[in-house]
């Protein structure tokens, strides 16, 4: 078998460079499959964002409640309050007597830790916008947009080696993935006598991800990069339903979501190939249903506490194409409390009507060995004589994967704006 010029120790001809680089490319891309890229990310923290986001199908779940619920750990399933919107429980629409809007954005600081290596990253992202209004006696209608999952990581590896004959070989591998899942929602709710509040909504779910891998190998600075891409898109339908049962100071709540099976498309190919990109490959995708239960108790006008638990049935998840790692049913728990020093004073000082809140949450992530927990503190700043509220929330937590020996420490700063006003009001004047 004839040896290559490199094996002979001689300088390569230009005609040999293309075949050598092609061989290097093929070997490296076979070596760096998804699992090994994840392992490599662990040792390249300065260039990487959270790798758990790419392990979870559809991306890493993120909190998407309205500000007053985020302030108590997201435990809003069993709370009847129009400023909580329809994010936690669509049945909350049934108790509205004014038009209400909510919006939340987050400032995310992430510290990735692996052994003695760490890195600090920052991102700004909108989480939710919702609007609801009553039409008596039909009930209340609500619309919202919220971010459900996020997928975002980058990895870069550069290496240089010199052969015994003095020829330099440089390799570079870059991987970038962006995407996630978001939802548009339209819902309706109303009261059922004096017994309960019920609600139902339709959701349009969008899931997308773009992964670009660029590899280049150069011999004495000769060679071209080879970019490849994988794009995945899913547009699906879902329904949500919920109920709230108030019993004096106690309120029970239940909410569920069911996502219908749909078709996703995947496009594979090289960006710069002369033949162009291949057409989309369709495959079946079924995202898991979920169920949550909640309870709240108003001890007094000053004090309120709430707790909730939920399960996402990832064992029912199905995809013809592998997305992420191995999954299992995921449980989550949240709890929190709110204190208002003097809610009923006619002429209070401002700090006496501010809302002081604390909360915690624990979640198992879809990946079998991954979980996260967080603690939060916040203040609610009332505006417009009770018609508006600004939420300032700080949440600190940690997420980890015991299988990879990997952890993220994160700090999230949420800013929420809520407002409400009656569409019309009877002045009592008669003509």
C-alpha positions in Angstrom: 0.0 0.0 0.0 1.5 3.4 -1.0 2.1 5.8 1.8 1.1 9.5 1.7 3.7 12.2 1.5 3.2 13.0 5.2 3.9 9.5 6.2 7.1 9.6 4.1 8.1 12.8 5.9 8.0 14.8 2.6 6.2 18.0 1.9 2.8 17.5 0.4 1.8 18.6 -3.1 -1.1 21.0 -3.5 -3.2 18.2 -5.1 -2.8 16.1 -1.9 -4.0 18.9 0.5 -7.7 18.7 -0.5 -7.8 14.9 0.1 -5.9 15.1 3.3 -8.1 17.9 4.7 -11.2 15.9 3.5 -9.9 12.9 5.4 -9.1 14.9 8.5 -12.6 16.5 8.3 -14.4 13.1 8.1 -12.4 11.6 10.9 -12.9 14.6 13.2 -16.7 14.9 12.6 -17.0 11.2 13.3 -15.1 11.7 16.5 -17.0 14.7 17.6 -20.6 13.3 17.7 -23.1 15.0 20.0 -22.0 13.1 23.1 -18.3 14.0 22.7 -19.1 17.6 21.9 -21.0 17.8 25.3 -17.9 16.3 27.0 -15.7 18.7 25.2 -17.9 21.6 26.3 -17.2 20.7 29.9 -13.6 21.5 29.5 -14.1 24.6 27.4 -16.2 26.7 29.8 -14.9 30.2 28.6 -16.5 29.5 25.2 -19.7 27.7 26.2 -23.2 28.4 27.4 -25.3 26.0 29.4 -25.0 22.5 27.8 -28.1 21.3 29.6 -30.2 23.4 27.2 -29.1 21.2 24.3 -29.6 18.0 26.4 -33.3 18.7 26.9 -35.6 18.1 23.9 -36.8 21.5 22.8 -34.4 23.3 25.1 -34.1 23.9 28.8 -37.4 24.8 30.5 -37.6 28.4 31.8 -40.1 30.1 34.2 -42.8 31.8 32.3 -45.3 33.0 34.9 -46.4 36.6 35.4 -44.4 38.8 37.8 -46.5 38.3 41.0 -46.3 34.5 40.6 -42.6 34.5 39.8 -42.1 36.5 43.0 -43.4 33.5 45.1 -41.4 30.9 43.2 -44.0 30.4 40.4 -46.5 28.9 42.8 -49.5 30.6 41.2 -51.6 27.5 40.2 -53.9 27.9 43.3 -54.0 31.7 43.5 -57.0 33.8 42.4 -55.7 37.2 41.4 -56.2 39.0 38.1 -52.6 40.2 38.0 -51.4 36.5 37.9 -52.9 36.3 34.4 -53.5 33.0 32.7 -49.9 31.6 32.7 -50.2 29.4 35.7 -53.9 28.6 35.5 -56.2 29.6 32.7 -59.1 29.4 35.2 -57.8 32.7 36.7 -59.5 34.4 33.8 -62.9 33.6 35.3 -62.4 36.0 38.2 -61.6 39.1 36.3 -63.7 42.3 36.4 -61.2 44.6 34.6 -58.8 44.6 31.7 -55.4 43.5 32.8 -52.0 43.2 31.2 -48.7 41.7 32.4 -45.2 41.7 30.9 -41.9 40.2 32.2 -38.3 40.4 31.0 -35.3 38.7 32.6 -31.6 39.5 32.9 -29.8 36.2 33.3 -26.3 35.8 34.7 -24.9 32.3 34.4 -21.7 30.8 36.0 -20.6 27.5 34.4 -18.5 25.3 36.7 -16.5 22.2 35.9 -13.6 21.3 38.1 -11.4 24.4 38.5 -12.8 26.1 35.4 -15.7 28.5 35.3 -17.1 31.3 33.2 -19.6 34.1 33.6 -22.2 34.8 30.9 -25.1 37.2 30.5 -28.3 37.3 28.5 -31.4 39.4 28.2 -34.7 37.8 27.2 -38.5 38.5 27.3 -40.5 35.9 29.1 -44.2 36.7 28.8 -46.7 39.2 27.7 -50.4 38.7 28.4 -53.6 40.7 28.1 -57.1 39.8 29.4 -60.5 41.5 29.5 -64.0 40.7 30.7 -67.2 40.7 28.6 -70.1 40.2 30.9 -72.0 37.9 31.2 -70.0 35.8 28.6 -66.9 35.6 30.7 -63.3 36.8 30.3 -60.9 36.4 27.3 -57.2 36.4 27.4 -54.2 36.3 25.0 -50.6 35.7 25.8 -47.2 35.0 24.4 -44.6 33.2 26.5 -41.2 31.7 26.2 -41.2 28.0 27.4 -37.7 26.6 26.6 -34.4 28.0 25.6 -31.5 26.4 23.7 -28.2 28.3 23.5 -24.6 27.1 23.5 -21.4 27.8 21.7 -18.2 25.8 21.6 -14.8 26.6 19.9 -11.7 24.4 19.8 -8.5 25.4 18.1 -5.3 23.3 17.9 -2.0 23.5 16.2 0.6 20.8 15.8 3.9 20.6 13.9 5.0 17.3 12.3 8.5 16.0 12.5 9.3 17.4 9.0 8.3 20.9 10.1 4.9 21.0 8.4 2.3 22.8 10.5 -1.3 21.4 10.7 -4.0 23.6 12.3 -7.5 22.4 13.2 -10.5 24.5 14.2 -13.9 23.2 15.3 -16.8 25.6 16.1 -20.3 24.5 17.1 -23.3 26.9 17.8 -26.9 26.1 18.6 -29.7 28.6 19.1 -33.4 28.1 19.5 -36.1 27.1 21.9 -39.9 26.8 22.3 -42.5 29.5 22.6 -46.3 29.6 22.7 -49.1 31.8 21.6 -52.3 31.3 23.6 -55.9 32.4 23.5 -58.2 31.5 26.4 -61.6 32.0 27.9 -62.8 31.7 31.5 -65.8 32.4 33.7 -67.3 31.6 37.1 -69.6 28.7 37.7 -72.1 30.0 40.2 -70.3 30.7 43.4 -68.5 27.3 43.4 -65.6 27.6 41.1 -63.8 29.4 38.3 -63.0 27.5 35.1 -61.0 28.2 32.0 -59.8 26.7 28.7 -57.4 27.9 26.1 -55.9 27.0 22.7 -52.1 27.1 22.2 -50.0 27.4 19.1 -46.5 26.1 19.9 -43.4 26.9 18.0 -40.2 24.9 18.4 -37.0 25.7 16.4 -33.3 25.1 16.6 -30.4 25.8 14.4 -27.1 24.0 14.8 -24.1 25.1 12.8 -20.8 23.1 12.8 -17.8 24.6 11.1 -14.6 22.6 10.8 -11.3 23.5 9.1 -8.0 21.8 8.8 -5.1 23.7 7.1 -1.7 22.4 6.1 0.9 25.3 5.9 -2.1 27.7 5.9 -3.8 26.0 2.9 -7.3 24.7 3.2 -10.9 25.9 3.4 -13.5 25.7 6.3 -16.4 23.3 6.0 -19.6 24.5 7.5 -22.5 22.2 8.1 -26.0 22.9 9.5 -28.9 21.1 11.1 -32.2 23.0 11.4 -35.3 21.7 13.2 -38.8 23.3 13.1 -42.0 22.1 14.8 -45.4 23.9 14.8 -48.0 22.2 16.9 -51.3 22.7 18.7 -52.2 22.2 22.3 -55.1 22.8 24.7 -55.0 23.9 28.4 -57.7 23.7 31.0 -57.9 24.7 34.6 -60.2 25.2 37.7 -60.0 27.3 40.8 -62.2 26.5 43.9 -62.2 29.3 46.5 -63.2 28.2 50.0 -63.2 31.3 52.2 -59.5 32.0 52.9 -58.4 28.8 51.1 -58.2 28.3 47.3 -57.5 25.1 45.4 -56.3 25.1 41.8 -55.6 22.5 39.1 -54.3 23.0 35.6 -53.3 20.7 32.7 -51.9 20.9 29.2 -52.1 18.4 26.3 -50.0 18.8 23.2 -51.3 17.1 20.0 -49.0 15.0 17.9 -47.6 16.8 14.9 -45.0 16.8 12.2 -41.6 18.4 12.6 -39.1 19.0 9.8 -35.3 18.7 9.8 -32.9 20.1 7.2 -29.4 18.6 7.0 -26.6 19.7 4.8 -23.5 21.7 4.0 -24.0 25.4 3.6 -21.5 25.9 0.8 -22.0 22.8 -1.3 -22.5 23.3 -5.0 -25.5 21.0 -5.1 -27.4 23.2 -2.5 -29.1 22.1 0.6 -31.2 19.0 0.7 -34.9 19.3 1.2 -36.6 19.0 4.6 -37.0 15.6 6.2 -40.3 15.2 8.1 -40.7 13.2 11.3 -43.4 12.7 13.9 -43.0 14.5 17.3 -45.2 14.3 20.4 -44.4 16.6 23.2 -45.5 15.5 26.8 -48.6 16.5 28.6 -48.4 18.1 32.1 -50.5 18.5 35.2 -50.2 20.9 38.1 -52.0 21.3 41.5 -51.8 24.3 43.7 -53.2 25.8 47.0 -53.1 29.2 48.6 -54.2 30.6 51.9 -54.9 34.2 52.9 -54.1 34.3 56.6 -55.1 38.0 56.7 -55.2 41.0 54.4 -51.5 41.3 55.2 -50.3 37.7 54.7 -50.7 35.2 51.9 -48.9 31.9 51.2 -49.1 29.5 48.2 -47.6 26.2 47.1 -47.9 24.1 44.0 -46.6 20.9 42.4 -46.5 19.7 38.9 -45.5 16.8 36.7 -44.5 16.7 33.1 -45.0 13.2 31.6 -41.9 12.9 29.5 -42.3 9.1 29.4 -45.1 9.9 26.9 -42.8 12.0 24.7 -42.1 10.5 21.3 -39.8 11.6 18.4 -38.8 9.7 15.3 -35.5 11.7 15.4 -33.4 11.9 18.5 -33.6 15.3 20.2 -31.5 15.7 23.3 -30.7 13.0 25.8 -32.7 10.3 27.6 -35.7 11.7 29.4 -38.0 10.7 32.3 -41.1 12.2 34.0 -40.1 15.5 35.7 -41.6 16.7 39.0 -41.5 20.3 40.3 -42.4 22.0 43.5 -42.8 25.7 44.4 -43.8 27.8 47.4 -43.8 31.3 48.6 -45.4 34.0 50.7 -46.4 37.7 50.4 -46.6 40.4 53.0 -48.2 43.9 52.8 -47.7 45.9 56.0 -50.9 48.0 55.8 -53.0 47.2 52.7 -56.2 49.0 54.0 -54.9 52.3 55.4 -56.6 55.3 53.8 -53.4 57.4 53.8 -50.5 54.9 54.0 -46.9 55.6 53.7 -45.5 54.2 50.4 -43.5 51.4 52.1 -46.7 50.2 53.9 -48.4 49.3 50.7 -45.4 47.7 49.0 -45.6 43.9 48.5 -42.7 42.0 50.1 -42.3 38.4 48.8 -40.1 35.4 49.0 -40.2 32.0 47.1 -38.4 28.9 46.2 -38.7 26.2 43.6 -37.2 22.8 42.8 -37.5 21.1 39.4 -36.4 17.9 37.9 -35.3 18.6 34.3 -36.4 16.3 31.5 -32.9 14.6 31.5 -33.0 11.8 34.0 -29.9 12.9 36.0 -30.5 16.7 35.9 -32.3 19.1 38.3 -32.4 22.7 39.4 -33.5 24.7 42.5 -33.7 28.4 43.2 -34.6 30.9 45.9 -36.0 34.4 45.3 -36.8 37.7 47.0 -38.8 40.5 45.5 -40.7 43.7 46.0 -43.9 44.8 44.3 -44.2 48.6 43.8 -47.8 49.8 43.4 -48.6 52.4 40.9 -51.7 54.5 39.8 -53.6 54.1 43.1 -53.6 50.3 43.0 -54.1 50.1 39.2 -50.6 49.0 38.5 -47.7 47.1 39.9 -44.0 46.9 39.1 -42.2 43.7 40.2 -38.5 43.6 40.9 -37.4 40.0 41.5 -34.0 38.5 42.2 -33.6 34.7 42.0 -30.5 32.7 42.7 -30.2 29.0 42.0 -28.2 26.1 40.7 -28.8 23.4 38.1 -26.7 20.3 37.7 -26.3 17.0 36.0 -24.9 14.3 38.2 -24.0 12.1 35.3 -21.7 14.7 33.7 -20.5 16.2 37.0 -21.6 19.6 35.7 -23.3 22.5 37.3 -24.6 26.0 36.6 -24.9 28.8 39.2 -27.4 31.4 37.9 -28.8 34.7 39.0 -31.9 35.9 37.3 -33.2 39.5 37.7 -36.9 39.8 36.6 -38.6 43.1 35.9 -42.4 42.8 35.6 -45.0 45.4 34.7 -48.7 44.8 35.5 -51.7 47.0 35.1 -55.5 46.9 35.2 -58.4 49.2 34.7 -62.1 48.8 34.3 -63.4 49.4 30.8 -66.4 51.4 32.1 -67.6 52.6 35.4 -71.1 53.7 36.6 -70.7 57.2 38.0 -74.2 57.2 39.6 -75.2 60.4 37.7 -78.6 60.4 36.1 -80.0 62.8 33.5 
